[in-house]
Amino acid sequence: MSVLFVLVPAALLVVITAIFAYVWAARRGQFDDLDTPAMRMLHDDEPTQTVRRPIAQMPPDMSAKENP
C-alpha cells in the first residue's frame, strides 16, 4: 500500500510532462500540416541533365587491355 505514495505522484508527473510536451508541440506548429509530408514522396524528382560526350572523347576502358 505504501508503494502508492510513490506510484501516484510519479504517474501524475508523467501525465503532466506529456501534456506539456503536447501543448509545446502544438504551439510550435508541429501538427499544422499532416498531409503534405506524406504526399511529398509521391512526387517525381526533377530530371537531371546528363552531358553526353562522343565516344572518341571517352577515356579508354582500363579493363580492355590489348595482349601483345
Secondary structure, DSSP 8 states (H G I E B T S, - for coil): -TTHHHHHHHHHHHHHHHHHHHHHHHHTTTTS-SSHHHHHTTS-----------GGGS---SS-----
